[in-house]
C-alpha cells in the first residue's frame, strides 16, 4: 500500500470522526437549549481534528457534512438555531488554519474575523432571540435591546479577541493529540 493511499484513508477517517463528534455536540445543543453555545464550541473543536494534519479539504467536507447531518438527524425544525454555527463557528477553525498556512497578517485577520463574529452575533440576536432579549417591560432589558448594536460591536469584539486566542490554543492541543495517534 502506498504512503499516499494511507494518507488519504487517514484523512477520511479523521474527517469522519470529526464530523460525527461535531454532529453529536450540535444535536445535543439543539435539544438542550441552555447548552446550545457549548454545542457550537465543542463542535468547532471537533472540526479542528482533520486540520491538525493539514487536511483542509477534509476539514471543509467535515464542516459541510456536519451541517447537513445535523439538520437531517433532528434539527430540521429548528434550523434557525444552527445559523450561528453555519455562519461562524463551523468555519472559524478552517479559516484559522488557512490564515496560518498562507501566513496572513494576524492583526488584519483578527480584525476581519472580529467584524465577521459581530455580524454573526447580530444575526443570532435576530434569529435566536427574535430581536428581543428578556422582558422589554423591565428597564434593564429595554436598555439592552435599545443599544444592542453597541453591545454587540463593542462587547462582541472584545470577547472575540479572547475567544480567537483560546481557539488557537485549542488547535495546538488538538494537534498534539492527533500527532500521538499516528506518527
C-alpha positions as a printed NumPy array, in Angstrom:
array([[  0.   ,   0.   ,   0.   ],
       [  1.452,   3.347,  -0.978],
       [  2.03 ,   6.125,   1.506],
       [ -0.349,   8.439,  -0.401],
       [ -3.173,   5.879,  -0.217],
       [ -2.675,   5.538,   3.526],
       [ -2.634,   9.303,   3.896],
       [ -5.987,   9.634,   2.082],
       [ -7.583,   6.92 ,   4.201],
       [ -6.259,   8.612,   7.323],
       [ -7.685,  11.939,   6.105],
       [-11.077,  10.329,   5.531],
       [-11.016,   8.67 ,   8.948],
       [-10.084,  11.869,  10.783],
       [-12.701,  13.838,   8.862],
       [-15.38 ,  11.239,   9.581],
       [-14.591,  11.166,  13.308],
       [-14.566,  14.956,  13.343],
       [-17.925,  15.165,  11.57 ],
       [-19.558,  12.515,  13.766],
       [-18.472,  14.159,  17.015],
       [-19.473,  17.612,  15.8  ],
       [-22.94 ,  16.347,  14.82 ],
       [-23.418,  14.79 ,  18.248],
       [-22.482,  18.018,  20.051],
       [-24.695,  20.149,  17.801],
       [-27.668,  17.837,  18.206],
       [-27.3  ,  17.807,  21.985],
       [-27.059,  21.608,  21.908],
       [-30.247,  21.943,  19.865],
       [-32.136,  19.509,  22.1  ],
       [-30.942,  21.122,  25.346],
       [-31.14 ,  24.856,  24.66 ],
       [-29.195,  26.085,  27.731],
       [-26.08 ,  24.377,  26.362],
       [-26.511,  25.442,  22.723],
       [-23.443,  27.715,  22.809],
       [-21.431,  24.88 ,  24.358],
       [-22.585,  22.662,  21.498],
       [-21.323,  25.23 ,  18.989],
       [-17.914,  25.457,  20.641],
       [-17.492,  21.715,  21.157],
       [-18.477,  21.061,  17.528],
       [-15.966,  23.698,  16.452],
       [-13.234,  21.976,  18.453],
       [-14.18 ,  18.655,  16.821],
       [-13.808,  20.225,  13.383],
       [-10.183,  21.013,  14.253],
       [ -9.252,  17.321,  14.111],
       [ -8.579,  16.971,  10.349],
       [ -6.958,  20.409,  10.27 ],
       [ -4.333,  19.181,  12.737],
       [ -2.787,  17.176,   9.884],
       [ -3.316,  19.979,   7.326],
       [ -6.246,  18.162,   5.714],
       [ -8.026,  21.304,   4.531],
       [-10.39 ,  19.576,   2.116],
       [-11.211,  17.02 ,   4.821],
       [-11.921,  19.854,   7.236],
       [-14.176,  21.604,   4.736],
       [-16.055,  18.383,   3.983],
       [-16.407,  17.637,   7.704],
       [-17.958,  21.101,   8.156],
       [-20.395,  20.601,   5.264],
       [-21.254,  17.099,   6.457],
       [-21.806,  18.349,   9.997],
       [-24.245,  21.   ,   8.833],
       [-26.201,  18.62 ,   6.589],
       [-26.285,  15.691,   9.027],
       [-27.304,  17.852,  11.98 ],
       [-30.272,  19.132,  10.011],
       [-31.24 ,  15.687,   8.729],
       [-30.869,  13.968,  12.106],
       [-33.174,  16.203,  14.023],
       [-32.6  ,  19.921,  13.752],
       [-34.685,  20.429,  10.618],
       [-37.498,  22.092,  12.56 ],
       [-35.03 ,  24.351,  14.325],
       [-32.682,  25.266,  11.513],
       [-32.501,  28.83 ,  12.8  ],
       [-30.622,  27.53 ,  15.853],
       [-27.817,  26.348,  13.58 ],
       [-27.353,  29.63 ,  11.717],
       [-24.603,  30.937,  14.063],
       [-22.721,  27.658,  13.678],
       [-23.153,  27.667,   9.902],
       [-22.178,  31.346,   9.634],
       [-19.247,  31.475,  12.036],
       [-18.433,  28.71 ,  14.494],
       [-18.145,  25.912,  11.929],
       [-15.967,  27.908,   9.54 ],
       [-13.739,  29.517,  12.168],
       [-11.242,  26.627,  12.585],
       [-10.852,  26.265,   8.814],
       [-10.167,  29.984,   8.408],
       [ -7.683,  29.925,  11.288],
       [ -5.832,  27.042,   9.632],
       [ -5.802,  28.815,   6.261],
       [ -4.606,  32.002,   7.952],
       [ -1.599,  30.116,   9.301],
       [ -0.962,  28.268,   6.025],
       [ -0.909,  31.411,   3.897],
       [  0.811,  33.496,   6.606],
       [ -1.828,  36.226,   6.619],
       [ -1.109,  39.153,   8.943],
       [ -2.596,  38.157,  12.29 ],
       [ -3.902,  41.658,  13.095],
       [ -5.601,  42.072,   9.742],
       [ -7.088,  38.579,  10.002],
       [ -8.238,  39.24 ,  13.572],
       [ -9.933,  42.471,  12.526],
       [-11.784,  40.801,   9.638],
       [-12.786,  37.843,  11.83 ],
       [-13.974,  40.201,  14.591],
       [-16.303,  42.001,  12.174],
       [-17.484,  38.612,  10.902],
       [-18.099,  37.442,  14.507],
       [-20.038,  40.622,  15.335],
       [-22.186,  40.164,  12.249],
       [-22.892,  36.551,  13.275],
       [-23.878,  37.769,  16.772],
       [-26.246,  40.309,  15.253],
       [-27.871,  37.635,  13.084],
       [-28.1  ,  35.388,  16.155],
       [-29.812,  38.208,  18.059],
       [-32.383,  38.492,  15.281],
       [-32.952,  34.774,  14.699],
       [-32.373,  33.101,  18.065],
       [-33.616,  35.855,  20.354],
       [-36.278,  37.107,  17.932],
       [-34.87 ,  40.675,  18.139],
       [-35.617,  40.955,  21.833],
       [-33.69 ,  39.872,  24.904],
       [-35.657,  39.419,  28.098],
       [-38.861,  41.097,  29.189],
       [-38.89 ,  44.51 ,  27.492],
       [-41.126,  45.951,  30.197],
       [-38.116,  45.743,  32.542],
       [-35.901,  48.857,  32.255],
       [-32.626,  46.897,  32.153],
       [-33.778,  44.702,  29.267],
       [-35.152,  47.736,  27.469],
       [-31.72 ,  49.411,  27.619],
       [-30.068,  46.23 ,  26.322],
       [-32.48 ,  45.999,  23.399],
       [-32.2  ,  49.716,  22.61 ],
       [-28.391,  49.628,  22.461],
       [-27.903,  46.064,  21.26 ],
       [-25.712,  47.042,  18.306],
       [-23.311,  48.901,  20.587],
       [-23.211,  45.915,  22.966],
       [-22.622,  43.521,  20.077],
       [-19.932,  45.526,  18.315],
       [-18.018,  46.651,  21.412],
       [-18.566,  43.686,  23.706],
       [-18.563,  41.169,  20.873],
       [-15.262,  42.433,  19.531],
       [-13.605,  42.272,  22.953],
       [-14.987,  38.782,  23.557],
       [-13.894,  37.707,  20.078],
       [-10.221,  38.503,  20.655],
       [-10.198,  36.332,  23.793],
       [-12.216,  33.644,  22.012],
       [ -9.897,  33.603,  18.978],
       [ -6.849,  33.266,  21.218],
       [ -8.465,  30.359,  23.074],
       [ -9.381,  28.631,  19.8  ],
       [ -5.781,  28.902,  18.557],
       [ -4.664,  27.303,  21.826],
       [ -7.271,  24.544,  21.427],
       [ -5.957,  23.857,  17.917],
       [ -2.463,  23.37 ,  19.351],
       [ -3.836,  20.884,  21.896],
       [ -5.736,  19.001,  19.18 ],
       [ -2.585,  18.988,  17.025],
       [ -0.595,  17.371,  19.865],
       [ -3.344,  14.808,  20.484],
       [ -3.673,  13.79 ,  16.818],
       [  0.123,  13.638,  16.464],
       [  0.11 ,  10.874,  19.09 ],
       [ -2.486,   8.87 ,  17.149],
       [ -0.287,   8.407,  14.084],
       [  3.333,   9.429,  13.743]])
